């Protein structure tokens, strides 16, 4: 329900890859924006699928055996007594030209891979856009790693330039922080006084969208300079996301281990 900031080139890249491959998997660390990108790309190409775009959320599942049933339920395909559900699903999908978004596959990757292999081999007009921290490993799959948002570095950015604020707001991570900050503090704006703190926040969080959104939400309780100074204790600071979000979207605690983990 919030505005997608930047990502035009990423959305176009996904669209291009999905036009050439029947299974595209968006990979990357948690919080990098895989789900949001998948939904945006699907919205832009929905008209290309006469039988629709169907979203299947797997994050809440813990039992791999439920992947098939969850997908069938999302597709409104009921079980038939005395018949394997996979057979029913494939028969229903075989004549369809549709796109399936299979979201959060990483903890069920084997079950997802087997199901997608069956669907892709038996249903020639079905395409799949999956999100996962790792590729599914299915023949013909195109895995594309979602990058973080663009963020300047202190060494390469001229904070003392006359147009520093105007130049800084062009970076997607900065724009995202400012946009989400104004949701909790309508009077917030990027200024010469706070731009270093905002840049430090976005840089410390490696341009990770979820982490930046959670940091911006802390403006309800503290000024931006305190947020920047307290990012060393991210497990405690970056909490308090939407109560209706999935658990992995309510908190983001990056730590440096070569890559950012959220």
Backbone as a ProteinNet text record, in pm:
[ID]
protein_1_A
[PRIMARY]
XXXXXXXXXXXXXXXXXXXXXXXXXXXXXXXXXXXXXXXXXXXXXXXXXXXXXXXXXXXXXXXXXXXXXXXXXXXXXXXXXXXXXXXXXXXXXXXXXXXXXXXXXXXXXXXXXXXXXXXXXXXXXXXXXXXXXXXXXXXXXXXXXXXXXXXXXXXXXXXXXXXXXXXXXXXXXXXXXXXXXXXXXXXXXXXXXXXXXXXXXXXXXXXXXXXXXXXXXXXXXXXXXXXXXXXXXXXXXXXXXXXXXXXXXXXXXXXXXXXXXX
[TERTIARY]
82.1	0	85	215.4	305.4	367.6	428.1	485	612.2	626.3	751.1	850.2	964.7	1065.4	1172.7	1196.4	1299.2	1262.6	1365.3	1350.5	1300.2	1296.9	1247.7	1332.6	1464.7	1553	1541.5	1522.1	1508.2	1379.2	1270.2	1143.4	1154.4	1219.1	1236.2	1322.6	1424.7	1510.5	1431.2	1344.5	1261.6	1166.5	1105.9	1015.1	1087.3	1207	1284.1	1317.6	1361.2	1399	1277	1164	1044.2	987.6	1016.1	971.2	1051.7	1171.4	1258.5	1262.8	1220.3	1225.9	1092.8	1056.9	927.7	935.8	1055.8	1074.8	1186.5	1152	1249.8	1242.3	1356.3	1361	1440.6	1376.3	1443.9	1509.6	1641.1	1714.5	1774.2	1820	1881.9	1848.2	1915.7	1894.9	1753.2	1707.2	1576.8	1573.2	1466.7	1454	1502.3	1552.3	1605.2	1494.2	1373.3	1260.8	1218.1	1244.7	1211.1	1060.9	982.9	838.2	779.4	821	766.5	799	920.2	958.6	878.8	859.1	783.2	641.4	579	441.9	435.8	531.4	531.8	550.7	646.7	669.6	546.6	482.9	363.8	249.4	233.5	128.3	146.6	271.6	298.4	281	287.1	273.8	147.1	59	-60.7	-145.5	-148.8	-232.6	-184.3	-61.7	-6.7	-54.1	-126.3	-171	-323.2	-387	-534.1	-601	-532.4	-591.3	-540	-476	-446	-308.4	-284.6	-163.4	-207.6	-144.6	-187.8	-74.4	-101.3	1	-13.7	97.1	98.1	206.5	166.7	258.4	292	422.9	465.9	536.7	554.8	635.7	582	450.3	391	393.9	429.7	431.4	558.6	545	661.8	668.8	559.9	551.4	561.5	667.1	682.1	566	499.6	390.3	269.6	267.8	155.2	171.9	287.8	312.5	212.6	193.5	100.2	-40.7	-86.8	-222.3	-238.3	-134.7	-141.6	-152.1	-75.7	-82.4	-218.2	-267.3	-397.9	-507.1	-499.5	-598	-591.9	-470.2	-454	-509.7	-501.9	-550.5	-698.3	-760.9	-902.7	-927.7	-834.1	-848.1	-878.7	-999.8	-1036.8	-985.9	-968.9	-932.3	-1051.1	-1020.3	-1122.6	-1108.6	-1213.5	-1205	-1146.2	-1050.8	-992.8	-893.5	-854.1	-759.6	-645.9	-520	-407.4	-424.2	-395.1	-413.1	-322	-200	-108.5	-166	-227.6	-288.8	-402.5	-482.9	-593.1	-539	-434.1	-373.7	-318.8	-246.3	-186.5	-292.6	-398.1	-505.7	-573.3	-588.7	-653.2	-565.5	-434.3	-342.9	-300.8	-312.9	-258.7	-308.1	-435.3	-479.9	-466.7	-418.4	-417.1	-290.2	-307.2	-194.1	-192.5	-115.1	-115.9	23.7	36.2	161.2	137.5	224.3	220	334.3	303.2	406.9	416.6	531	554.4	652.3	598.9	674	730.9	858.8	928.5	945.1	1025	1044.3	1162.1	1247.3	1378.3	1373.7	1273.8	1267.7	1193.6	1145.4	1073	1124.3	1252.1	1306.5	1294.3	1312.1	1303.3	1160.9	1064.3	924.1	881.5	925.7	892.1	953.3	1078	1146.7	1075.2	1038.3	969.9	834.9	761.1	630.7	643.2	737.2	755.6	802.8	884.7	928.9	810.6	719.3	599.9	511.6	491.7	405.2	464.2	591.8	654.1	662.7	681.6	690	552.8	449	316	220.6	256.8	165.3	241.4	243.7	335	311.9	193.5	166.6	176.8	216.7	230.7	372.1	382.5	511.9	511.2	631.3	643.2	747.2	710.5	803.3	814.4	928.8	949.1	1040.6	1026.8	1121.3	1178.3	1308.8	1375	1514.1	1567.4	1704.7	1805.3	1760.5	1846.3	1763.9	1832.9	1763.8	1699.1	1595	1526.5	1604.6	1682.6	1762.7	1684.6	1587.2	1506.1	1563	1560.6	1610.4	1537	1611.2	1552.5	1528.2	1554.2	1534.3	1636.5	1590.5	1679	1675.3	1788.5	1797.4	1858.9	1795.2	1843.6	1850.5	1968.3	1988.1	1944.2	1853.4	1800.7	1903.8	1942.1	2041.7	1979.1	2063.7	2018	1991.1	1929.4	1904.5	2033.8	2041.5	2161.5	2180.9	2305.5	2339.8	2476.8	2491.5	2623.9	2713.8	2841.8	2937.6	2994.9	3035.9	3091	3212.6	3292.1	3415.6	3390.6	3276.7	3252.1	3148.7	3087.6	2981.4	3025.7	2997.4	3037.9	2927.8	2933.8	2830.3	2836.5	2950.8	2964	2928.9	2885.7	2848.8	2720.6	2704.9	2589.3	2457.6	2458.2	2335.7	2339	2401.3	2420.8	2288.4	2191.5	2063.5	1994.7	1993.6	1929.8	1998.1	2130.7	2205.3	2183	2173.7	2159.5	2023.2	1918.8	1783.8	1764.7	1857.9	1848.6	1879.8	1944.6	1973.9	1848.1	1817.7	1691.5	1679.8	1788.5	1780.7	1744.4	1799.6	1768.8	1623.2	1579.4	1439.6	1344.3	1379.6	1293.7	1284.5	1398.3	1395.7	1309.5	1327.9	1252.9	1104	1070.6	930.1	864	929.8	871.3	875	973.7	980.9	863.2	821.3	709.7	576.8	573	451	429.7	539.7	527.9	549.4	620.6	641.3	621.6	499.7	470.5	558.4	618	701.5	846.5	879.2	1018.6	1060.1	1181.3	1240	1390.7	1452.7	1597.8	1657.3	1749.2	1808.1	1959.6	2025.4	2170.7	2208.2	2119	2148.3	2136.8	2043.5	2024.5	2071.8	2123.3	2153.7	2266	2363.6	2470.3	2414.9	2324.6	2265.1	2182.2	2103.5	2022	2111.9	2218.6	2310.9	2378.7	2415.9	2478.5	2383.5	2255.8	2156.8	2145.3	2125.9	2108.3	2234.4	2350.7	2475.8	2502.6	2475	2495.7	2406.8	2290.3	2195.3	2211.2	2320.9	2356.1	2244.9	2163.5	2058.4	1949.1	1931	1828.5	1692.3	1594.3	1467.1	1394.7	1382.2	1307.8	1375.4	1507.2	1579.9	1562.3	1566.9	1549.4	1408.4	1307.8	1170.5	1153.2	1212.8	1201.9	1275.9	1389.9	1463	1382.2	1320.4	1238.8	1121	1067.1	953.1	991.7	1120.6	1165.1	1157.9	1133.6	1118.4	997.9	909.9	799.5	852.3	968.6	1017.1	1145.2	1221.2	1350.2	1389.5	1475.2	1520.4	1618	1640.2	1718	1863.2	1921.6	2060	2073.7	1972.6	1976.8	1962	1879.9	1868.1	2003.5	2070.3	2201.1	2303.1	2300.8	2399.9	2372.1	2247.5	2210.5	2203.5	2247.6	2239.7	2334.5	2425.5	2510.6	2432	2313.3	2228.5	2103	2123	2013.5	1907.3	1945.4	1846.4	1736.3	1769.6	1670.9	1609.7	1687	1637.6	1540.3	1575.9	1496.9	1387.6	1295.1	1176.1	1056.5	939.1	818.9	759	770.5	706	555.8	491.2	346.3	301.7	198.5	145.2	80.8	41.1	-22.7	77.3	204.1	305.2	343.5	401.8	454.5	568.1	595.7	698.4	833.8	875.7	1007.9	1010.7	893.7	888	867.8	856.4	834.7	964	1071.8	1199.7	1310	1415.6	1528.1	1653.8	1742.3	1861.4	1985.9	2033.7	2150.3	2275.7	2361.6	2492.7	2593.5	2711.9	2809.1	2876.7	2854	2921.4	2962.9	2999.4	3030.5	2912.4	2789.7	2667.9	2573.6	2474.2	2377.4	2270.4	2238.8	2135	2023.8	1901.4	1785.9	1684.5
-121.7	0	126	111.5	227.1	238.5	351.6	379.8	299.7	244.7	179.3	286.8	292.5	394.7	336.9	404.2	359.1	225.3	146.4	7.8	-4	105.3	94.9	-0.3	10.9	-75.9	-220.8	-244.1	-380.3	-444.5	-369.1	-420.9	-455.8	-368.9	-396.4	-520.2	-537.8	-655.6	-783.6	-781.9	-899.2	-927.6	-823.7	-841.8	-903.3	-856.3	-908.4	-1055.7	-1088.9	-1228	-1320	-1271.6	-1354.5	-1375.2	-1284.5	-1302.8	-1410.5	-1439.5	-1537.5	-1671.7	-1676	-1798.7	-1820.3	-1945.3	-1975.4	-1980.1	-1987.2	-1979.9	-1881.7	-1773.8	-1674.7	-1668.7	-1684.9	-1679.8	-1558.6	-1471.8	-1356.7	-1401	-1388.2	-1430.6	-1310.1	-1332.1	-1224.8	-1235.4	-1156.4	-1157	-1114.3	-1155.9	-1113.5	-963	-899.2	-754.9	-674.9	-741.2	-667.9	-625	-678.1	-632.6	-727.6	-856.2	-953.6	-960.7	-968.7	-981.3	-858.5	-742.1	-618	-605.5	-642.5	-637.4	-736.9	-856.6	-957.9	-909.3	-849.3	-800.6	-686.3	-594.4	-481.1	-526.9	-617.5	-668.6	-741.8	-820	-894.6	-801	-692.3	-596.1	-536.5	-512.4	-446.6	-539	-670.7	-764.5	-849.2	-814.3	-895.8	-911.4	-809.1	-815.8	-922.1	-969.1	-1071	-1211.8	-1223.6	-1354.9	-1357.5	-1413.7	-1414.1	-1478.9	-1574.2	-1645	-1593.5	-1476.7	-1407.8	-1429.9	-1355.9	-1366.8	-1412.1	-1515.4	-1578.2	-1577.8	-1520	-1503	-1611.5	-1676.8	-1780.8	-1750.5	-1726.8	-1693.5	-1820.1	-1849.4	-1971.8	-1946.2	-1822	-1791.1	-1857	-1868.9	-1922.8	-2075.2	-2140.6	-2286.9	-2341.7	-2453.3	-2523.7	-2667	-2716.1	-2853.8	-2855.5	-2913.4	-2916.3	-2984.3	-3076	-3148	-3057.5	-2939.1	-2848	-2750.3	-2754.6	-2660.7	-2682.5	-2806.1	-2837.7	-2791.4	-2822.7	-2786	-2634.3	-2566.5	-2420.7	-2356.4	-2407.4	-2353.7	-2382.4	-2503.9	-2538.6	-2450.9	-2423.9	-2338.1	-2196.7	-2144.6	-2009.8	-2000.2	-2110.3	-2114.7	-2153.5	-2172.6	-2212.1	-2345.4	-2438.4	-2572.6	-2669.3	-2720.8	-2808.2	-2950.8	-3019.1	-3160.8	-3242.5	-3350.6	-3442.3	-3574.4	-3627.1	-3752	-3865.6	-3935	-4051.2	-4019.2	-3892.8	-3854.8	-3774.6	-3802.4	-3724.7	-3576.2	-3492.1	-3348.5	-3295.4	-3347.8	-3300	-3324.7	-3440.2	-3471.7	-3374.1	-3345.6	-3250	-3110.9	-3070.9	-2939.4	-2927.8	-3026.6	-3021.9	-3020.7	-3099.1	-3099.3	-2962.8	-2898	-2766.9	-2659.9	-2670.7	-2568.3	-2589.7	-2709.7	-2742	-2648.9	-2613.6	-2523.4	-2375	-2343.6	-2205.7	-2131.5	-2001.2	-1910.5	-1813.8	-1846.6	-1765.3	-1755.5	-1663.5	-1643.7	-1673.4	-1756.4	-1787	-1713.3	-1637.9	-1582.3	-1673.4	-1735.8	-1827.4	-1758.5	-1709.7	-1619	-1688.2	-1661	-1713	-1865	-1910.8	-2054.7	-2112.9	-2029.8	-2076.3	-2189.3	-2192.6	-2296.6	-2421.2	-2415.3	-2527.6	-2553.3	-2529	-2522.3	-2654	-2767.4	-2896.3	-2922.9	-2902.1	-2922.6	-2827.9	-2703.1	-2605.5	-2644.8	-2690.9	-2729	-2844.5	-2944.5	-3060.5	-3022.7	-2937.5	-2895.7	-2810.7	-2718.8	-2633.1	-2713.4	-2812.2	-2897.5	-2969.8	-3018.6	-3086.7	-2990.3	-2871.3	-2774.7	-2727.7	-2695.4	-2642.3	-2745.9	-2871	-2976.1	-3017.6	-2999.8	-3045.2	-2936.9	-2810.2	-2699.5	-2594.2	-2604.7	-2525.9	-2374.8	-2328.8	-2185	-2118	-2192.8	-2138.6	-2087.2	-1970	-1915.3	-1890.8	-1892.7	-1881.1	-1775.2	-1686.3	-1588	-1619.2	-1672.8	-1715.9	-1619.9	-1614.4	-1540.5	-1636.7	-1629.1	-1722.5	-1669.6	-1707.6	-1667.7	-1749.2	-1858.2	-1936.9	-1984.7	-2016.8	-2064.5	-2199.8	-2231	-2358	-2473.9	-2445.5	-2551.6	-2636.2	-2577.4	-2647.2	-2619.9	-2721.4	-2704.5	-2591.1	-2503.1	-2390.4	-2268.2	-2279.2	-2166.3	-2055.9	-1931.9	-1815.9	-1752.1	-1753.6	-1692.5	-1554.3	-1455.5	-1317.4	-1259.4	-1216.2	-1163.7	-1017.9	-989.3	-854.1	-767.6	-655.4	-569.2	-481.7	-429.6	-330.6	-198	-106	26.1	106.9	194.2	276.4	368.1	372.3	451.2	514.3	643.9	706.9	668.3	685	663.9	798.6	807.8	933.7	977.5	881	917.2	969.5	933.7	973.9	1084.9	1125.3	1224.8	1357.1	1465.5	1599.3	1661.1	1639.4	1691.7	1844	1900.7	2045	2118.7	2045.9	2111.1	2192.3	2291.6	2381.4	2307.2	2208.7	2134	1993.5	1977	1844.4	1773.6	1845.6	1782.5	1733.6	1817.2	1779.6	1660.1	1652.6	1540.6	1413.7	1427.5	1310.7	1243.6	1322.8	1267.7	1187.5	1194.8	1115.7	968	936.8	796.8	730.4	611.5	545.7	515.5	478.6	448	572.7	687	812.3	850.8	837.5	868.8	779.9	652.6	561.5	603.5	636.3	677.8	802.4	901.5	1026.5	1001.6	918.9	889.6	821.7	720.6	649.3	734.9	822.9	911.5	1007.4	1055.1	1149	1082.2	949.4	879.8	886.3	890.5	897	1038.8	1121	1261.6	1346.1	1392.9	1465.9	1587.3	1642.6	1761.5	1726.8	1598.1	1560.4	1594.2	1644.4	1668.4	1656.1	1627.1	1615.8	1756.3	1785	1917.7	1906.6	2022.6	2024.7	1976.1	1995.1	1958.1	1807.2	1739.2	1596.2	1501.9	1556	1468.3	1369.4	1409.2	1314.5	1198.5	1229.2	1123.3	1028.6	1084.2	1000.4	913.1	971.9	894.7	785.5	816.9	716.1	599.6	630.8	525.1	434.2	494.3	414	337	399.2	331	217.6	239.5	134.8	14.8	39.1	-68	-122.8	-85	-138.8	-122.9	-19.1	3.2	-101.3	-173.3	-278.1	-213.7	-229.1	-158.7	-183.8	-309.4	-337.4	-272.4	-281.8	-222.1	-70.4	-7.5	137.1	177.1	100.4	131.8	120.9	18.6	3.1	113.7	155.7	266.7	395.1	420.7	541.4	540.4	422.1	412.6	453.2	446.1	482.2	631.9	710.5	854.7	889.3	793.5	815.3	840.9	779.6	781.2	859.7	886.3	953	1030.2	1132.5	1210.5	1129.8	1179.4	1103.4	1083.9	1180.9	1164.2	1052.1	1031.6	922	786.8	782.2	657.9	621.5	719.9	695.5	647.4	705.3	669.7	535.4	487.2	363.7	242.5	256.6	144.1	30.3	53.3	-55.5	-162.5	-127.5	-223.4	-247.3	-303.5	-313.2	-414	-517.1	-616	-551.3	-448.4	-381.2	-261.9	-195.4	-73.7	-105	-200.2	-223.2	-326	-290.3	-370.5	-278.4	-337.7	-254.3	-226.3	-322	-304.7	-323.7	-332.6	-347.4	-471.9	-459.1	-574	-675.9	-633	-724.9	-790.2	-750.8	-809.7	-947.7	-1026.9	-1156.1	-1133.9	-1231	-1211.2	-1166.5	-1222	-1185.2	-1044.1	-979.3	-841.7	-741.9	-790.7	-701.9	-662.4	-728.6	-697.1	-722	-646	-661.3	-624.6	-720.5	-696.7	-736.1	-648.9	-682.4	-696.5	-785.6	-795.8	-824.3	-780.3	-793.9	-930.4	-1007.8	-1136.1	-1152.4	-1040.1	-1041.6	-995.7	-1026.3	-974.5	-934.3	-857	-815.1	-922.5	-956.5	-1053.2	-983	-996.7	-934.8	-1041.7
0	0	0	15.3	10.4	-128.5	-154.5	-285.6	-309	-428.8	-466.5	-507.9	-440.9	-468.1	-559.1	-670.7	-763.1	-826	-854.1	-902	-1046.2	-1121.4	-1258.1	-1341.3	-1328.8	-1408.3	-1364.3	-1233.9	-1184.5	-1234.7	-1232.6	-1282.7	-1430.2	-1506.7	-1649.2	-1671.2	-1588.3	-1599.7	-1574.7	-1474.6	-1444.4	-1559.8	-1613.3	-1726	-1845.6	-1871.6	-1984.6	-1964.3	-1844.3	-1816.7	-1819.1	-1770.4	-1768.1	-1907.9	-1998.8	-2136.6	-2208.6	-2156.7	-2220.7	-2148.1	-2021.9	-1942.8	-1873	-1853.2	-1791.6	-1639.4	-1584.6	-1440	-1409.9	-1344	-1299.9	-1148	-1083.5	-937.7	-893.5	-815.8	-758.7	-629.3	-621.4	-503	-432.7	-310.6	-233.9	-87.9	-7	136.8	172.5	289.9	337.2	355.8	312.7	326.4	208.3	103.9	-11.4	-106.5	-87.9	-169	-278.8	-262.7	-367.3	-393.3	-284.5	-300.1	-367.6	-322.2	-378.3	-527.2	-564.2	-704.4	-787.7	-733.5	-806.1	-832.8	-731.7	-747.1	-848	-840.7	-932.8	-1077	-1097.9	-1233	-1285	-1197.5	-1238	-1273.8	-1198.5	-1228.7	-1368.5	-1405.4	-1533.1	-1652.6	-1629.5	-1741.2	-1729.8	-1638.5	-1615.1	-1740.7	-1824.9	-1945.3	-2042.5	-2026.2	-2115.4	-2078.7	-1966.9	-1920.7	-1914.1	-2016.5	-2022.9	-1901.7	-1839.6	-1725.4	-1591.7	-1594.1	-1470	-1410.7	-1303.4	-1221.4	-1082.8	-1030.2	-905	-804.5	-688.1	-584.1	-477.7	-445.9	-343.6	-241.3	-118.3	-8.7	69.8	82.6	149.2	281.9	321.1	439.5	565.6	577.2	699.5	705.2	595.4	592.6	656	726.1	779.3	728.1	674.5	626.3	473.8	417.3	271.2	199.7	265.7	200.7	173.8	234.6	217.4	100.9	35.4	-74.1	-187.2	-226.2	-334.9	-300.1	-180.8	-140.3	-132.4	-85.1	-74.9	-212.9	-307.4	-442.9	-505.7	-489.6	-545.9	-487.4	-357.8	-293.6	-348.9	-368.1	-423.2	-564.4	-638.5	-776.5	-785.2	-668.5	-663.9	-734	-715.3	-772.4	-658.6	-649.1	-538.3	-557.3	-447.6	-453	-502	-573.1	-620.5	-546.9	-490.7	-414.7	-498.6	-438.7	-504.2	-614	-624.6	-731.4	-673.4	-712.4	-660.5	-693.2	-595.2	-615	-724.4	-734.7	-837.9	-976.6	-996.1	-1124.8	-1155.5	-1054.7	-1072.3	-1106.6	-1036.3	-1059.5	-1200.8	-1245.4	-1378.6	-1487.6	-1470.7	-1569.9	-1578	-1461.1	-1459	-1522.9	-1503.5	-1553.2	-1698.3	-1747	-1879	-1989.8	-1996.3	-2103.6	-2069.6	-1951.1	-1904.5	-1945.4	-1968.9	-1990.4	-1873.3	-1771	-1649.9	-1588.8	-1492.9	-1420.5	-1273.4	-1216.2	-1073.6	-1005.2	-900.6	-813.8	-692.2	-675.1	-562.9	-468.2	-357.8	-272	-148.4	-119.7	-0.9	-4.2	-97.7	-118.2	-41.2	18	63.9	166.2	253.5	355.7	307.6	183.1	123.1	-17.8	-37.4	-172.7	-248.1	-180.6	-249.8	-296.1	-207.4	-242.9	-355.3	-347.3	-451.5	-585.2	-581	-704.4	-773.1	-696.5	-755	-813.9	-742.8	-792.3	-917.6	-918.2	-1034.9	-1155.8	-1133.8	-1244.5	-1307.1	-1223.6	-1274.7	-1353.2	-1300.5	-1366.1	-1498.1	-1498	-1619.2	-1729.6	-1691.9	-1793.4	-1844.2	-1763	-1802.8	-1846.8	-1825.2	-1854.9	-1934.5	-2064.5	-2148.4	-2149.7	-2107.3	-2111.9	-1975.2	-1874.6	-1739.8	-1719.2	-1660.7	-1621.7	-1471.7	-1411.6	-1266.5	-1232.5	-1141.1	-1084.5	-935.9	-896	-757.7	-684.6	-551.9	-469.2	-366.2	-344.9	-254.6	-224.1	-109.6	-78.9	-158.3	-217.9	-305.3	-423.2	-532.8	-652.2	-625.7	-701.4	-684.4	-744.2	-847	-908.1	-1006.3	-1072.8	-1172.4	-1311	-1397.9	-1534.1	-1603.8	-1667.5	-1737.5	-1651.8	-1521.8	-1431.4	-1458.4	-1449.9	-1453	-1315.2	-1246.6	-1113.4	-1127.2	-1065.3	-1072.9	-932.4	-894.2	-759.5	-751.1	-661.4	-644.4	-572.5	-630.6	-565.5	-457.8	-369.6	-272.3	-343.1	-271.8	-328.1	-335.9	-432.4	-449	-328.7	-279.4	-161.2	-181	-155.2	-168.5	-52.4	-72.5	35.8	77.1	203	252.4	173	126.5	56.6	-83.3	-142.8	-281	-293.9	-183.2	-192.8	-131.4	-202.1	-157.7	-72.7	58.6	147.4	160.5	128.2	142.2	12.9	-89.8	-215.6	-197.7	-282.4	-270.3	-291.5	-381.4	-412.4	-353.1	-237.2	-178.2	-150.8	-96	-63.8	-191	-294.4	-420.2	-484.2	-468.8	-524.6	-443.7	-312.3	-225.6	-244	-262.7	-272.3	-400	-493	-616.1	-591.8	-479.4	-448.3	-392.7	-442.3	-406.4	-257.8	-192.5	-49.6	31.3	-7.9	60.8	37.3	-86.5	-119.3	-40.3	-26.6	48.6	194.4	255.6	395.7	413.3	328.1	340.6	319.8	219.7	193	313	369.9	483.5	610.7	620.9	737.4	740.4	623.6	620.5	654.3	649.3	688.7	839.8	914.5	1061.1	1113.6	1034	1069.6	944.6	919.9	795.7	772.5	876.7	860.2	830.1	820.4	797.6	654.9	640.5	509.5	519.2	405.8	400.7	396.1	488.1	498	509.2	502.3	522.1	661.3	756.1	894.8	919.2	850.5	880.7	770.6	658.4	545.8	577	659.8	694.8	777.6	869	950.8	864.4	773.8	686.4	598.9	548.1	466.2	548	672.9	758.8	784.6	803.7	827.9	706.7	591.1	469.4	433.2	454.9	426.6	523.2	651.6	751.5	726.3	666.8	638.2	497.2	431.5	299.6	196.2	211.6	113.2	112	223.9	232.2	259.8	170.7	185	316.8	358.7	481.3	601.1	609.5	720.8	721.8	604.8	595.7	638.7	598.2	638	789.1	848.4	993	1066.7	1011.6	1072.9	1066	950.5	935.8	1032.5	1060.3	1152.6	1294.1	1327	1461.5	1485.4	1380.3	1398.1	1484.9	1506.3	1599.9	1740.7	1771.5	1909.5	1930.4	1824.2	1842.8	1718.4	1731.9	1616.9	1531.5	1410.2	1313.4	1358.5	1431.4	1474.1	1576.5	1659.8	1755.8	1685.8	1582.5	1505.6	1445.7	1386.7	1325.3	1428.1	1546.9	1648.8	1714.6	1706	1775	1683.7	1559.2	1466.8	1503.5	1597.4	1643.5	1716.2	1767.3	1838.1	1754.8	1636.7	1541.3	1582.6	1656.6	1697.9	1781	1857	1940.4	1868.8	1783.9	1719	1606.1	1520.3	1400.2	1424.7	1509.3	1534.8	1532.2	1543	1548.9	1414.2	1320.7	1191.6	1201.1	1087	1082.5	1157.3	1239.7	1313.3	1220	1099.9	1006.5	912.5	919.9	833.1	884.3	794.8	835.9	933.8	1022	1125.2	1070.4	957	905.2	848.9	836.3	788.1	901.2	1024.2	1138.3	1206	1173	1233.3	1133.3	1144.3	1052.9	1128	1149.1	1229.5	1151.1	1061.9	982	1068.1	1029.1	1091.1	981.4	998.6	891.2	894.9	788.7	773.3	628	568.1	425.6	342.5	386.3	325	437.8	404.4	504.5	519.7	641.8	671	743.7	695.6	760.3	794.2
[MASK]
++++++++++++++++++++++++++++++++++++++++++++++++++++++++++++++++++++++++++++++++++++++++++++++++++++++++++++++++++++++++++++++++++++++++++++++++++++++++++++++++++++++++++++++++++++++++++++++++++++++++++++++++++++++++++++++++++++++++++++++++++++++++++++++++++++++

